[in-house]
């Protein structure tokens, strides 16, 4: 018998609340990439179809589940699911203790009401529009850790890694 895995959203979000301008990741931040890879290594991932296609090559020891309404779509690696609930069920049956939602906007919006934890890289830049990340409401979410990094030679923008837990 499987249990529902802990549901975690992991995202990089601009200061004005966007994850993208509409096509791919809008910044190149090696520190954030390493943080993502370290956090998700060996884990089950839920990813929207377009984001999955943009991230091909990132999945080495992951278990990707692709959220799509396109039934004939066959990912190179992983399986297709049609809902967050189905993804949690598949991951749970596969032995996952945690399922990481990695984007895009539709996957985040669908998963936010069910999420237990948020791992957010707050990027010190303004995108001015694009694909929004769901609002992190203080009445629902509590910051449990925060680590800030200034911009440097490799990372054009400063960033803060923040972990949030859903309030009881």
N, C-alpha and C positions, 0 to 999 in steps of 0.2 A: 504494500500500500504506500502510495507516495503522499507527501505533504507539499503544500504550496511553498515554493521557495520565496525567500526574502526578495522583494522587488526594489531595485536600486536604479535610479536614473543617473547617468553620468554624462555631463555636457560641459562645453565651453561656451560661455554666454558673454556678449558684449555689455558694456556699462549701460546701454540703453535697451537691453533685454532681447537681443537677437542672436541666433546661432549661425546665421548665414545670410548672405545677400540674395540667396536664391539658387546659387550654383556652387556647391562645394564649400569647404572650410575657408573662411575669408582671411586667415592668418596662418603663418608658419611659425609655430612655437615649439621648438624641440623639447623644452622643459615640460610642456603640457602633453606632448606625444608620449614622452617617457612615463609620465604620471599615469596616462591612460593605459599604456601597455603593462606597466607594473601592476596596476589595480585589477585589470581584466584578464591577466595571464591565466590560461587554463579554464576560464569561466564560460558559462552559457551567456550568449548575447542575443538580445532582440533588436532587430534593425529593420527599418523600412527598406523597401526594395531599391529605391534610388540611392539611398545612403550606402546600402550593401554594395551596389555596383561601383560607387565612388571609392569604397574602401577595399576593393579587391586587392589582395596582396598583404593586407594587414593581419589576416587570420592565419595564425600558425598552429596554435594549440587550443584554439577556441572552439566552441560549439555554437555556431550561428543559427538563429532562427529568423527567417525573413518574413516580415509582416507585409502581406500583399493581398489584394483582391484578384490579382491576375493568376487564376488557378493553374494555367499551363506553365507558368514560370518555374524553371528548374535551376536552383542555385548550383554553382560549381562545388560548393561545400555547404553542408547544413541541410535544413529542411524548410519548407514553406508552412506558415501558420496564417490564420485569418483573423486572429484576435489576441489581445494580451492574455486573456484567460486561457486560450488554447496553448499559447507559448508557455505559460506557467505550468500547465498540466504536463506538456511534453518535457519540459526541463525537470520538473519534479519526478516524473517517471524515469528520467535519465539519471537521477541521483543528485541533481543540483540542489545546493542549499541556498544559492543566490542566483538571480537572473538580472543581468545588467541591460538596461535599455540605453542604446547608443545613438538614437536619432532615426530619422529626421523629425521634423516638426510634428507630423501626424502621429508617429509612434510615441513621442513624448506626451502629446496631448491626450492620447488614449490611455497611457500608462499612469499619468500623474494622479488621478483619483485613487489608484490602487497602490501607489508607491509607499514604501516604508522609509526609504532613505534617498537623499540627493547628494551626489558628489559633483560639485560645481566648480569649474575654473572661471572665476570672474575676470574677464580680460579688460584691461584698462584702455578701451578704445570705443568710439561711437561709430556704429554702422549706419545709423540714420534710416533704417528700414530693412525689410527682408523677411526672413522666417523667424517669427517670435518664439521664445521659450515661454512656457506657462508661468504666470506670476507665482513667486514664492511668497505666499502669504504668511506673515509672522504669527497669525493666530493658529496656523496649521503646522508650521515648521520652526524648529529651534536649531540654531547654529551650535554644534557640539565641538567643532575644531575649525581653526583658520590659520593659514600660513601664507604670508605675503612675500612676493618676489619682485624686485624692481626690474625694469627693462635692462637688457645687457647686450653685448655684442651678438649673441646668438638669438636672443628673443627680443624682437622689436617693441613689444608691448609688455608692461608690467602685468602681473596677474596675482590673484589670490586663490589658493585652493581652499574651498570651504565644504565641510560636511554638515549636512542637516539631517535631523531625525524628525519623523512625524510626531507631533505632540499627542499625548494620550487623550 
